[in-house]
């Protein structure tokens, strides 16, 4: 967790739920963000060497098909990758937002590194938002993330944040044009990525239509548990035999009133409330080795997949 504290920055009026990182006043230049987020270093390359036993002792040889990526500031190794691997530098992640901030009304909200620098990200508010009944505010963000260990393609995607609890949900679910992925076998071209994304207006409109329908669809306790079992369990088994019964019950408890914002009119006993019970579990309650791993899972890994499945299943119930 301490590594995340050292390498994350956030806009001071938007304190993250975990309250970790370096606080920045509004309207800071990208260069300030780069330093505060712990991203003011470069990914450098070196040949892979190995020791081969010879007749008169070990011989140092180079592997022509691979290279070591390491941090310029600490010289710590990050990964061993193919020579064909195209690196995206920390500065490139920040520069992606320069024209969006200066001319499109975006505002950087958080940025940093995960797992010692193996993953990098920045998140910016787009200015788009909606308010569901009961004052339940949902805002749109653009996330850019990349890795230098092959675990994540360079990914730009629109993401929603429910303000009352900071639950996050990728708009990529069932909405075309909301995510662009650039494999590391290809050079990252920010202009092409932005052109493919557009400004996300149609994506956001479609997402808002869906969650408003969820907020209008009541769910009783039995329906809610059935949706959870369809999403995370085995529909062929009764609740008492579900291998992850405790998780299902924990999420159901969040839905039944224990979740943050569960009392709002939009969420109390509704399909939207159930979806947010799942996202709260993934983002805040699920076991994780550290906040690094929790964030990584919630945005890019098993947690993101769990939220996507829940979104799909809840939409089926809404009809």
C-alpha positions in Angstrom: 0.0 0.0 0.0 2.8 2.4 0.8 4.0 2.2 -2.8 0.6 3.5 -4.0 0.8 6.4 -1.5 4.1 7.5 -3.0 3.0 7.3 -6.6 -0.5 8.7 -6.9 -1.8 12.2 -7.3 -5.4 13.6 -7.1 -7.2 16.9 -7.4 -7.7 18.2 -3.9 -11.5 18.7 -4.1 -11.9 15.1 -5.3 -10.3 13.1 -2.5 -10.2 9.4 -3.4 -12.2 7.1 -1.1 -9.0 5.6 0.2 -7.5 9.1 0.9 -4.1 8.1 -0.3 -1.7 10.0 -2.5 -0.6 13.6 -3.2 -3.2 16.3 -3.2 -3.0 19.0 -6.0 -4.9 22.3 -6.4 -7.1 22.6 -9.5 -5.8 23.6 -12.9 -2.2 22.4 -12.4 -0.1 21.9 -15.5 0.7 18.4 -16.7 4.3 18.8 -15.6 3.2 19.2 -12.0 0.9 16.2 -12.3 3.7 14.1 -13.7 5.9 14.8 -10.7 3.1 14.5 -8.0 1.9 11.2 -9.6 5.4 9.7 -9.4 5.5 9.4 -13.2 8.5 11.7 -13.9 10.8 8.9 -15.1 11.3 7.0 -18.3 11.1 3.3 -19.2 14.5 2.3 -20.6 15.7 -0.8 -22.4 18.7 -3.1 -22.0 19.7 -6.4 -23.7 19.0 -9.6 -21.9 22.2 -11.3 -20.9 22.7 -14.9 -19.7 25.6 -17.0 -18.4 26.3 -20.0 -20.5 28.7 -22.7 -19.2 31.7 -23.2 -21.5 34.8 -25.4 -21.5 36.8 -22.8 -19.7 34.0 -21.3 -17.5 30.9 -19.2 -17.9 30.4 -17.2 -21.0 28.1 -14.1 -21.0 25.8 -14.1 -24.0 23.0 -11.9 -25.2 19.5 -13.0 -26.1 18.7 -11.2 -29.4 14.9 -11.8 -29.1 14.3 -10.2 -25.7 15.0 -7.0 -23.7 14.8 -5.8 -20.2 12.6 -2.8 -19.4 13.7 -0.8 -16.3 13.0 2.5 -14.6 15.4 5.4 -15.3 15.2 6.8 -11.8 15.8 3.6 -9.7 17.2 1.2 -12.3 14.8 -1.4 -11.0 13.8 -4.0 -13.6 10.1 -3.9 -14.6 9.9 -6.8 -17.1 11.5 -8.9 -19.8 9.7 -8.6 -23.1 10.1 -9.3 -26.8 12.2 -6.9 -28.8 9.0 -6.2 -30.7 7.4 -4.8 -27.6 6.4 -1.1 -28.1 6.8 0.9 -24.9 4.4 3.7 -23.9 6.2 6.1 -21.6 4.7 7.6 -18.4 5.0 11.1 -20.0 2.9 9.9 -23.0 0.1 8.8 -20.7 -0.1 12.4 -19.3 0.4 14.1 -22.7 -2.6 12.2 -24.0 -4.8 14.6 -22.0 -3.1 17.9 -22.9 -5.4 19.1 -25.6 -8.4 17.5 -23.9 -7.8 19.6 -20.8 -6.9 22.8 -22.7 -9.7 22.8 -25.3 -12.3 20.1 -24.6 -13.2 20.9 -21.0 -11.7 17.8 -19.4 -10.1 18.0 -16.0 -7.4 15.6 -14.6 -8.6 14.0 -11.4 -6.1 11.2 -10.6 -3.0 9.6 -12.0 -0.3 7.3 -10.8 1.5 3.9 -11.1 0.7 0.4 -9.9 2.9 -2.5 -9.1 6.2 -0.5 -9.0 5.6 1.1 -12.4 4.5 -1.9 -14.3 1.1 -0.2 -14.9 0.4 3.5 -15.3 -2.8 5.4 -15.6 -4.5 8.8 -15.6 -8.2 9.6 -15.1 -9.9 12.8 -16.3 -13.4 14.1 -15.8 -15.2 14.7 -19.1 -17.7 17.2 -17.8 -20.7 14.9 -18.6 -22.9 13.9 -15.7 -26.5 12.9 -14.8 -28.6 12.9 -11.7 -30.9 10.0 -10.9 -33.9 10.4 -8.6 -33.0 11.1 -5.0 -30.0 13.2 -6.1 -27.9 10.2 -7.1 -25.1 11.9 -9.2 -23.2 9.9 -11.8 -20.2 11.4 -13.7 -18.3 10.4 -16.8 -14.5 10.0 -16.9 -11.9 9.0 -19.5 -9.3 6.5 -18.3 -6.0 5.9 -20.1 -3.9 3.0 -18.8 -0.9 1.0 -20.0 1.6 -1.6 -18.9 5.2 -2.5 -19.5 4.9 -6.1 -18.6 2.4 -7.4 -21.2 -0.5 -7.7 -18.8 -2.5 -4.8 -20.3 -2.8 -3.3 -23.8 -2.7 0.5 -23.8 -6.4 1.1 -23.1 -8.5 4.3 -23.4 -12.0 3.8 -22.0 -14.9 5.8 -20.7 -15.8 5.1 -17.1 -18.6 6.2 -14.8 -18.2 7.2 -11.2 -21.2 7.2 -8.8 -20.3 10.2 -6.6 -21.9 9.1 -3.4 -19.7 6.1 -3.1 -17.0 6.4 -5.8 -18.2 3.1 -7.3 -16.7 2.8 -10.8 -18.2 1.1 -13.9 -16.7 0.9 -17.4 -19.0 2.2 -20.0 -17.5 -0.3 -22.4 -20.2 -2.8 -21.3 -22.6 -3.2 -24.3 -21.7 0.3 -25.7 -19.6 0.5 -28.8 -17.1 3.3 -29.2 -16.4 3.5 -25.5 -13.0 1.7 -25.4 -10.0 1.5 -27.6 -7.2 -1.0 -27.0 -3.7 -0.7 -28.6 -1.6 -3.8 -28.4 2.1 -3.4 -27.5 3.0 -4.8 -30.9 1.7 -1.5 -32.4 3.0 2.0 -31.9 0.6 4.0 -29.7 -0.8 7.0 -31.7 -2.9 9.2 -29.4 -4.5 11.0 -32.4 -5.9 7.8 -33.8 -7.1 6.7 -30.3 -9.0 10.0 -29.8 -10.5 9.8 -33.3 -11.8 6.3 -32.5 -13.2 7.3 -29.2 -14.8 10.6 -30.4 -16.1 12.5 -27.4 -18.1 9.6 -26.1 -21.4 11.5 -26.3 -23.4 8.6 -27.8 -21.8 6.1 -25.4 -22.7 8.3 -22.4 -26.3 8.8 -23.6 -26.8 5.1 -24.1 -25.3 4.3 -20.7 -27.5 6.9 -19.0 -30.6 5.5 -20.7 -29.7 2.0 -19.3 -29.1 3.1 -15.7 -32.2 5.3 -15.6 -34.2 2.2 -16.5 -32.4 0.3 -13.7 -33.3 3.0 -11.2 -37.0 2.6 -12.1 -37.1 -1.2 -11.9 -37.9 -2.5 -8.4 -36.4 -5.7 -7.2 -37.5 -7.7 -4.2 -35.0 -9.7 -2.1 -35.6 -13.0 -3.9 -35.2 -11.5 -7.3 -32.0 -9.8 -6.2 -30.4 -13.0 -5.0 -31.4 -14.8 -8.1 -29.6 -12.2 -10.2 -26.5 -12.4 -8.0 -26.5 -16.2 -8.4 -26.9 -15.9 -12.2 -24.0 -13.4 -12.2 -21.5 -14.9 -9.7 -22.7 -18.3 -8.8 -24.2 -21.5 -10.2 -27.9 -21.2 -11.1 -28.3 -25.0 -10.9 -27.6 -24.9 -7.1 -29.6 -23.6 -4.2 -28.1 -20.8 -2.2 -27.0 -23.0 0.6 -24.9 -25.0 -1.8 -23.3 -22.1 -3.6 -19.5 -22.3 -3.3 -19.3 -18.5 -2.8 -22.4 -18.2 -0.6 -20.7 -15.8 1.8 -19.9 -13.4 -1.1 -23.4 -13.6 -2.4 -24.8 -12.9 1.0 -22.4 -10.0 1.6 -23.4 -8.3 -1.7 -27.1 -8.9 -0.9 -26.6 -7.2 2.5 -25.2 -4.2 0.7 -28.2 -4.2 -1.6 -30.6 -4.5 1.3 -29.5 -1.2 2.9 -25.9 -1.6 4.1 -24.3 -0.2 1.0 -23.2 3.4 0.6 -26.1 5.3 -1.0 -28.4 2.3 -0.8 -31.0 4.5 0.9 -31.3 6.8 -2.1 -34.6 6.6 -4.1 -32.7 5.5 -7.2 -31.1 2.6 -5.4 -33.4 1.5 -2.6 -34.8 -1.9 -3.7 -34.0 -1.3 -7.4 -31.9 -2.9 -10.1 -29.6 0.1 -10.0 -29.1 -0.5 -6.2 -28.2 -4.2 -6.9 -25.6 -3.2 -9.5 -24.1 -0.8 -7.1 -23.9 -3.4 -4.4 -21.7 -5.5 -6.7 -19.6 -2.5 -7.7 -19.1 -1.5 -4.0 -18.1 -5.0 -3.2 -15.5 -5.1 -6.0 -14.2 -1.5 -5.4 -14.2 -1.4 -1.7 -14.9 -4.6 0.2 -13.4 -7.5 -1.8 -10.3 -9.0 -0.3 -7.1 -7.7 -1.9 -3.3 -7.9 -1.1 -3.1 -4.1 -1.2 -4.8 -1.1 -2.7 -2.6 -1.5 -5.7 -4.1 -4.9 -6.4 -7.6 -3.8 -5.5 -7.5 -1.0 -8.1 -5.8 -3.1 -10.7 -8.5 -5.8 -10.3 -11.4 -3.3 -10.2 -10.3 -1.5 -13.4 -8.5 -4.2 -15.5 -8.9 -7.7 -13.9 -11.3 -10.1 -12.3 -13.1 -7.3 -10.5 -13.8 -5.5 -13.8 -15.1 -8.7 -15.3 -17.4 -9.2 -12.3 -18.9 -5.8 -12.7 -19.4 -6.3 -16.4 -21.2 -9.6 -15.8 -23.4 -7.9 -13.2 -24.3 -5.0 -15.6 -25.3 -7.5 -18.3 -27.4 -9.6 -15.9 -29.2 -6.6 -14.4 -30.0 -5.3 -17.9 -31.6 -8.6 -18.7 -33.9 -8.2 -15.7 -34.7 -4.6 -16.6 -35.7 -5.8 -20.1 
